[in-house]
Every structure is written in C-alpha cells, then in structure tokens.
Amino acid sequence: MAKYKKRKDGRYATSIYLNKKRFYVYGKTISELEKNKRQLLIDYELGLSLHSKDVLFKDYKYVWFDNKKPSISAKSIASYDSILKNHFTLIDYMKVTDIKKSHIQKVINELTDKPNTANKTYMTLNQILENAIDDEIINRNPCRRIVLPKVEKKEKRILSDEEFYLTEVAEFNDREKMFVIMSKYCGLRPEETRALTKDDFFLTQTSGYVRINKTVVYVSNQAIFQKFTKNNTSVRDIPLFANILPFVRYYLSSIQTNKLFTNLSSKEDKYMSSQSYKWLIKKIKDKIKLKALELNIDFNEQGFTPYTFRHTYATLLYYSGVRLKEAEYYMGHADSKMLTQVYIHLDKSSLRENSPLEDFIKNKLELNKKNITEKLLSNE
C-alpha cells in the first residue's frame, strides 16, 4: 500500500499530475483517499471537472499557485507566497463553495492600515476564485464589488537641476559612477542595471548602445538571475550618449569580470548580493550629500531612490522632444499609461523644447554647470 501523508486536520493527502497540472486528493481514511484518487482518474478520462466541491480554500489556493509558478518571476513567487501564507487565515478552512462576499470583505478590512497589501491580497484572491470558476467549483466570483482601501499614489521623484549637477560632480568611484550613468542616462530599472554584463554593450568608434534583456532580483536577500525583463517590451536597445561613451569604454576595459556589478569582497564573476547592492546605493547617496554640503547646494533626500534616476531619464526624453511611442520603447513600458501621465504633467508645468535628445543632454549639462557656477560665485 502506498504511503500517504497525514495532515494536521486528520485527513490523508496525496497529489497527482494530470495534463501537466497538479491535483490534490484527500480522505478521512486511506481507503477513502484511494477511492477519491480512483474517482479523479475516472473523471479525467471522462473529461469531467477534476476538483471536488468540498475542497478547502487553503488546499485550493496552492493548487492554483503551483500552476501559476512556471509563468511568473522569482520575486513574484515570493510575493504571492507571502500573501497566501499570511492573509487568508479567515477563510483557509472554509470550502471554496462557501466563501461569500462578506468573508472576503472581512479579509480586506483587516488590512485597511496597509492599503497596498490589501489591494495585492484582493487581486490574488480574485485570481484564485476566477480559476475556481474555470474549474467548475463555483459559478460566480464573490470578489465582485469589494470595497478596497484607497492607495495614495506617490509622486514620482526626479532630480532637480541642482541635483542633476551634483550627480555629475560627486566624487564617485568607478563602480558607483557606472551605476549612476546607466540609471540616469539609459533609464534602466535597478534590476536591469544589476544584471548588466560586458556582452550587453555594442560599441563603435563614435557610438554605441546597450541591450537590455535580463534582470537580477533579490528574494530573501539572495540574488536571483532571470533571463527575462519585467515584460516583453522591456527587451530593448538603448543608445549611449556621446558624453558617457568614453567612461563606458574605460569601465568595461578596467573590470576583470564579465558582470559589471559583482561583490566587492569577492573576485568571482557573480552578481552582487542584496547587501552589496544596498551598500552601493548608500555610498552613492552619501557622496551626493557630501558634494551638496561642499558646494552649499540643496539636496532633498526625501524620496530619493535608484528609481529617481529612471524618472529623471523620462523627463529628459520629454524635454528633448522624443515622441511618446519612442519614449515608451526606451523606458521598456508595456503601455504608455505611466509615460502619458508624466508627459501631461510636464506639459502643464513648462514649455516643451524641440531639440534632439543628444543635443539636449549636452545643452543641459552646459547650462546646469553655468547656472550652478554663477550661483556659487554669487554666494561668495
């Protein structure tokens, strides 16, 4: 007789794969479990629904999760896993068929002080119950018309002209400078920058571009390499501006590893750890602050993250006259919703300049330097 695991609730359990999907079978006794298993195989052959109407939510949510895992990133897997473990205790021991709108609202109400988590929990639950409809366990999704706590949208932080200048003159080491350059002048997401290798750069005597087609994310402080980006449109080739080409060439030739950002404490060609990345960002921020104090220039730390460089790049695209569709490609967005909001906001706040991107960057650097110099002289 096959060995079956006895659960905490006293039932026996096993699982079986059919058509590349995992199905769980339960029984109060081993005999009942064997019977239910045979019935599952019969139902499969007859093309009937393979899920019991008596399945508990805590069992079914992991059936759904197991089927979803192959199509999502490691970071998303960790996020879903946390939600499934921590936020469904109120309905875990209910049959899926017994879950009502009031039960779901109660789950969400317990998270009103954490609106982001509440919304993620709701979206996860909605997906699970939509799947239950497809599996013919329920006929209607009770998630509809649930009242969710409002999530306040944070205004996207960009570098001011003074801060832009500070990032040009701050005394970064080569590694820090390369990270800032790729974030500010190429608009890369942090996970894209962390994954860069020498093989991603295509340089000629007078121009070059960097290919973005992979990411490095952190799950439980471990660096996880992913052979894909945030979405299909995030795979892109980004031109390298003339003002950064000399340093990019120098940096690529100076490092011993193929990967651009590795752990400082090791000579191994491995992506940097979460701790090493946090230290890198801290050093970048500290050196900007130090230069700001030295030059008596304001530096607003609030909301400053690696994404500040990326958001600044979006404004550079706008002010240099890059069309929305083209900017969408450079930013690696699946749609233009976010960029449209940025462009509309900037349209309201100032007039648009119509110079090519390369010229605009050059002019901005020269103008910033001139303005800051005049400001410093006037303060003496």
C-alpha positions as CSV (number, residue, x, y, z in Angstrom):
1,M,0.0,0.0,0.0
2,A,1.3,3.4,-0.9
3,K,2.3,5.8,1.9
4,Y,0.2,8.9,2.3
5,K,0.9,12.0,4.4
6,K,-1.5,12.6,7.4
7,R,-2.3,16.3,7.8
8,K,-2.8,18.3,10.9
9,D,-6.6,18.3,10.3
10,G,-6.5,14.4,10.5
11,R,-7.1,13.8,6.8
12,Y,-4.8,11.9,4.5
13,A,-3.5,13.7,1.4
14,T,-1.7,13.0,-1.9
15,S,-1.3,14.7,-5.2
16,I,-1.3,13.6,-8.8
17,Y,-0.3,15.3,-12.1
18,L,-2.8,15.2,-15.0
19,N,-2.2,17.1,-18.2
20,K,0.8,18.9,-16.6
21,K,-1.4,20.2,-13.7
22,R,-1.1,19.1,-10.1
23,F,-4.3,18.0,-8.3
24,Y,-4.6,17.2,-4.6
25,V,-6.7,14.3,-3.2
26,Y,-7.9,14.0,0.4
27,G,-9.6,11.4,2.5
28,K,-10.5,10.9,6.2
29,T,-9.1,7.4,5.8
30,I,-6.6,5.8,3.5
31,S,-9.4,3.8,2.0
32,E,-11.4,6.9,1.3
33,L,-8.3,8.6,-0.2
34,E,-7.7,5.7,-2.6
35,K,-11.4,5.9,-3.6
36,N,-11.2,9.6,-4.3
37,K,-8.0,9.1,-6.2
38,R,-9.6,6.5,-8.5
39,Q,-12.6,8.8,-9.0
40,L,-10.3,11.6,-10.0
41,L,-8.7,9.4,-12.7
42,I,-12.1,8.3,-13.9
43,D,-13.4,11.9,-14.1
44,Y,-10.2,12.8,-16.0
45,E,-10.9,10.1,-18.6
46,L,-14.5,11.3,-18.9
47,G,-13.5,14.9,-19.3
48,L,-15.3,16.0,-16.1
49,S,-14.3,18.6,-13.6
50,L,-11.3,17.4,-11.6
51,H,-11.9,19.4,-8.4
52,S,-14.1,18.4,-5.6
53,K,-16.8,20.7,-4.5
54,D,-15.6,20.1,-0.9
55,V,-12.1,21.4,-1.5
56,L,-10.9,23.8,1.2
57,F,-9.6,27.2,0.3
58,K,-6.2,26.5,1.9
59,D,-5.8,23.5,-0.3
60,Y,-7.1,25.0,-3.5
61,K,-5.0,28.2,-3.2
62,Y,-1.9,26.1,-3.5
63,V,-3.3,24.1,-6.4
64,W,-3.7,27.5,-8.2
65,F,-0.2,28.7,-7.0
66,D,1.6,25.5,-8.3
67,N,0.0,26.1,-11.7
68,K,0.9,29.8,-11.7
69,K,4.6,29.5,-10.6
70,P,6.1,28.5,-14.0
71,S,4.8,31.7,-15.7
72,I,6.0,34.3,-13.1
73,S,9.3,35.6,-11.8
74,A,11.1,34.6,-8.6
75,K,10.2,37.9,-7.0
76,S,6.5,37.4,-7.8
77,I,6.6,33.9,-6.5
78,A,7.9,35.2,-3.2
79,S,5.3,37.9,-3.1
80,Y,2.4,35.5,-3.8
81,D,3.8,33.0,-1.3
82,S,3.8,35.7,1.5
83,I,0.2,36.7,0.7
84,L,-1.0,33.1,0.6
85,K,0.7,32.3,4.0
86,N,-0.3,35.4,5.9
87,H,-3.5,36.9,4.8
88,F,-6.2,34.2,4.3
89,T,-6.5,32.7,7.7
90,L,-10.1,33.8,8.0
91,I,-11.1,31.7,5.0
92,D,-8.4,29.0,4.9
93,Y,-10.6,26.3,6.5
94,M,-13.7,27.2,4.5
95,K,-14.9,25.3,1.5
96,V,-14.3,27.3,-1.7
97,T,-18.0,26.9,-2.4
98,D,-18.9,28.5,0.9
99,I,-16.9,31.7,0.6
100,K,-19.1,34.8,0.3
101,K,-18.6,38.4,-0.4
102,S,-18.9,39.2,3.3
103,H,-16.0,36.8,4.1
104,I,-13.8,38.5,1.5
105,Q,-14.7,42.0,2.7
106,K,-13.6,40.9,6.2
107,V,-10.3,39.7,4.9
108,I,-9.7,43.1,3.3
109,N,-10.9,45.1,6.2
110,E,-8.2,43.5,8.4
111,L,-5.7,45.2,6.1
112,T,-7.1,48.7,5.9
113,D,-4.0,50.1,7.5
114,K,-1.9,48.5,4.8
115,P,-3.7,49.6,1.6
116,N,-1.0,48.2,-0.8
117,T,-1.1,44.8,0.8
118,A,-4.9,44.9,0.9
119,N,-5.0,45.5,-2.8
120,K,-2.5,42.8,-3.6
121,T,-4.4,40.4,-1.4
122,Y,-7.6,41.2,-3.2
123,M,-6.0,40.7,-6.6
124,T,-4.6,37.4,-5.6
125,L,-7.9,36.2,-4.2
126,N,-9.7,37.3,-7.3
127,Q,-7.4,35.3,-9.5
128,I,-7.8,32.2,-7.3
129,L,-11.6,32.4,-7.4
130,E,-11.7,33.1,-11.2
131,N,-9.7,29.9,-11.5
132,A,-12.2,28.1,-9.4
133,I,-14.9,29.2,-11.9
134,D,-12.8,27.7,-14.7
135,D,-12.5,24.5,-12.7
136,E,-16.3,24.5,-12.3
137,I,-16.1,24.6,-8.5
138,I,-18.1,27.8,-8.2
139,N,-20.4,29.6,-10.7
140,R,-19.8,33.2,-9.6
141,N,-16.8,35.1,-8.2
142,P,-17.7,36.6,-4.8
143,C,-14.9,39.1,-5.1
144,R,-17.0,41.5,-7.2
145,R,-17.8,44.9,-5.7
146,I,-15.5,44.5,-2.7
147,V,-14.6,47.9,-1.1
148,L,-10.8,48.4,-1.1
149,P,-8.8,50.9,0.9
150,K,-7.5,53.7,-1.3
151,V,-3.8,53.6,-2.2
152,E,-2.2,57.0,-2.3
153,K,-0.1,57.4,-5.4
154,K,3.4,58.7,-4.6
155,E,4.6,61.5,-6.9
156,K,7.5,60.3,-8.9
157,R,10.6,62.0,-7.7
158,I,13.1,63.4,-10.3
159,L,16.4,65.2,-9.9
160,S,16.3,69.0,-9.7
161,D,18.8,70.8,-11.9
162,E,21.0,71.3,-8.9
163,E,20.8,67.6,-8.0
164,F,21.5,66.7,-11.6
165,Y,24.6,68.7,-11.4
166,L,25.6,67.1,-8.1
167,T,25.4,63.7,-9.7
168,E,27.9,64.9,-12.4
169,V,30.5,66.3,-10.0
170,A,30.1,64.0,-6.9
171,E,33.3,62.0,-6.3
172,F,32.0,58.5,-7.1
173,N,34.4,55.6,-7.6
174,D,34.2,53.9,-11.0
175,R,31.6,51.3,-9.9
176,E,29.3,53.9,-8.4
177,K,29.7,56.2,-11.4
178,M,28.8,53.4,-13.8
179,F,25.7,52.6,-11.9
180,V,24.6,56.2,-11.9
181,I,25.3,56.6,-15.6
182,M,23.3,53.6,-16.6
183,S,20.4,54.6,-14.4
184,K,20.4,58.3,-15.3
185,Y,21.3,58.3,-19.0
186,C,19.7,55.0,-20.0
187,G,16.7,54.9,-17.7
188,L,17.3,51.3,-16.5
189,R,15.4,49.8,-13.7
190,P,17.7,48.8,-10.8
191,E,17.2,45.1,-11.5
192,E,18.2,45.7,-15.2
193,T,21.3,47.6,-14.2
194,R,22.4,44.9,-11.7
195,A,22.2,42.3,-14.5
196,L,24.5,44.1,-17.0
197,T,27.5,42.3,-18.5
198,K,30.1,43.3,-21.0
199,D,28.4,41.3,-23.6
200,D,25.4,43.7,-23.5
201,F,27.4,46.6,-24.9
202,F,27.8,47.2,-28.6
203,L,30.3,50.0,-29.3
204,T,31.8,51.5,-32.4
205,Q,34.3,54.3,-32.6
206,T,31.7,57.1,-32.5
207,S,28.5,55.5,-31.0
208,G,27.1,52.6,-29.1
209,Y,24.1,51.0,-27.4
210,V,23.3,48.7,-24.5
211,R,20.9,45.7,-24.9
212,I,18.5,45.1,-22.0
213,N,17.2,41.5,-21.9
214,K,17.6,40.2,-18.3
215,T,17.3,41.1,-14.7
216,V,18.7,40.3,-11.2
217,V,16.2,40.4,-8.4
218,Y,16.5,39.7,-4.7
219,V,14.5,37.1,-2.9
220,S,15.3,36.6,0.8
221,N,18.5,38.6,0.2
222,Q,19.6,36.1,-2.4
223,A,20.5,37.3,-6.0
224,I,18.2,35.6,-8.5
225,F,19.2,35.9,-12.2
226,Q,16.3,36.0,-14.6
227,K,16.6,35.5,-18.4
228,F,13.8,38.0,-18.9
229,T,12.8,41.5,-18.1
230,K,9.7,43.0,-16.4
231,N,7.6,42.5,-19.6
232,N,8.2,41.6,-23.2
233,T,8.5,45.2,-24.2
234,S,11.3,45.7,-21.7
235,V,13.7,43.9,-24.0
236,R,15.3,46.9,-25.9
237,D,18.4,48.5,-27.2
238,I,19.2,51.9,-25.7
239,P,21.6,54.3,-27.3
240,L,24.6,55.6,-25.3
241,F,25.1,59.3,-25.4
242,A,28.3,60.8,-26.6
243,N,29.0,62.3,-23.1
244,I,29.1,58.9,-21.4
245,L,30.8,56.8,-24.1
246,P,34.4,57.5,-23.0
247,F,33.7,56.4,-19.4
248,V,31.7,53.4,-20.5
249,R,34.6,52.2,-22.7
250,Y,37.0,52.8,-19.8
251,Y,34.9,51.0,-17.3
252,L,34.3,47.9,-19.5
253,S,38.1,47.6,-20.1
254,S,39.0,48.2,-16.5
255,I,37.0,45.5,-14.7
256,Q,38.2,41.9,-14.6
257,T,34.8,40.2,-14.6
258,N,32.2,39.9,-17.3
259,K,29.5,41.1,-15.0
260,L,29.5,44.8,-14.4
261,F,28.4,44.7,-10.7
262,T,29.8,42.0,-8.5
263,N,30.5,41.7,-4.8
264,L,33.5,43.9,-3.8
265,S,34.7,41.4,-1.3
266,S,35.0,38.7,-4.0
267,K,36.8,38.3,-7.3
268,E,34.2,35.8,-8.5
269,D,32.1,36.6,-11.5
270,K,28.9,36.6,-9.6
271,Y,26.1,39.1,-9.4
272,M,26.3,41.3,-6.3
273,S,24.3,40.3,-3.2
274,S,21.4,42.3,-1.8
275,Q,23.7,43.6,1.0
276,S,26.3,44.7,-1.5
277,Y,23.7,46.5,-3.6
278,K,22.3,48.3,-0.6
279,W,25.8,49.5,0.3
280,L,26.4,50.7,-3.3
281,I,23.2,52.8,-3.2
282,K,24.1,54.2,0.3
283,K,27.6,55.2,-0.9
284,I,26.1,57.0,-4.0
285,K,23.6,58.9,-1.8
286,D,26.3,59.8,0.8
287,K,28.6,61.2,-1.9
288,I,25.9,63.3,-3.4
289,K,25.1,64.7,0.1
290,L,28.8,65.3,0.7
291,K,29.2,67.3,-2.5
292,A,26.0,69.2,-1.8
293,L,27.4,70.3,1.6
294,E,30.7,71.2,0.0
295,L,29.1,73.4,-2.7
296,N,26.3,74.7,-0.5
297,I,23.6,73.2,-2.7
298,D,20.3,71.8,-1.5
299,F,19.9,68.1,-1.8
300,N,16.5,66.7,-0.9
301,E,16.9,63.2,0.5
302,Q,13.2,62.5,0.8
303,G,12.0,60.0,-1.8
304,F,15.5,59.6,-3.3
305,T,15.9,56.1,-4.6
306,P,17.6,54.5,-7.7
307,Y,14.3,55.0,-9.5
308,T,14.8,58.7,-9.2
309,F,17.4,58.4,-11.9
310,R,15.0,56.5,-14.1
311,H,12.2,59.0,-13.6
312,T,14.7,61.8,-14.5
313,Y,15.5,60.0,-17.7
314,A,11.8,60.0,-18.6
315,T,11.8,63.8,-18.3
316,L,14.9,64.1,-20.4
317,L,13.1,62.2,-23.1
318,Y,10.2,64.6,-22.9
319,Y,12.1,67.8,-22.9
320,S,14.3,66.7,-25.8
321,G,11.2,66.2,-28.0
322,V,11.1,62.4,-28.1
323,R,7.7,61.2,-29.1
324,L,5.6,59.2,-26.6
325,K,5.8,55.9,-28.5
326,E,9.5,56.2,-28.9
327,A,9.9,57.1,-25.2
328,E,7.7,54.1,-24.3
329,Y,10.3,51.9,-26.1
330,Y,13.3,53.4,-24.4
331,M,11.7,53.1,-20.9
332,G,10.6,49.5,-21.6
333,H,7.0,50.0,-20.7
334,A,4.2,47.6,-21.7
335,D,1.9,50.5,-22.3
336,S,2.1,54.3,-22.4
337,K,-0.1,54.9,-19.3
338,M,2.6,56.0,-16.9
339,L,4.6,58.0,-19.5
340,T,1.4,59.7,-20.7
341,Q,0.8,60.9,-17.1
342,V,4.4,62.2,-17.0
343,Y,4.1,64.0,-20.3
344,I,0.8,65.6,-19.4
345,H,2.2,66.7,-16.1
346,L,5.2,68.3,-17.8
347,D,3.1,69.8,-20.4
348,K,1.2,71.7,-17.7
349,S,4.3,72.8,-15.9
350,S,6.5,74.1,-18.7
351,L,7.0,74.6,-22.4
352,R,8.4,71.9,-24.5
353,E,11.8,72.2,-26.1
354,N,12.3,70.6,-29.6
355,S,16.0,69.7,-29.7
356,P,17.3,66.2,-30.4
357,L,18.0,64.1,-27.3
358,E,21.8,64.1,-27.8
359,D,21.9,67.8,-28.2
360,F,19.5,68.4,-25.3
361,I,21.7,66.4,-22.9
362,K,24.7,68.3,-24.0
363,N,23.0,71.7,-23.6
364,K,21.5,70.7,-20.2
365,L,24.9,69.8,-18.8
366,E,26.4,73.0,-20.0
367,L,23.5,75.2,-18.8
368,N,23.5,73.4,-15.4
369,K,27.2,74.0,-15.0
370,K,26.9,77.6,-15.9
371,N,23.9,78.2,-13.6
372,I,25.5,76.5,-10.6
373,T,28.8,78.3,-11.1
374,E,27.0,81.6,-11.2
375,K,25.1,80.7,-8.1
376,L,28.3,79.7,-6.2
377,L,30.1,82.9,-7.2
378,S,27.2,85.0,-6.1
379,N,27.3,83.3,-2.6
380,E,30.9,84.1,-2.1
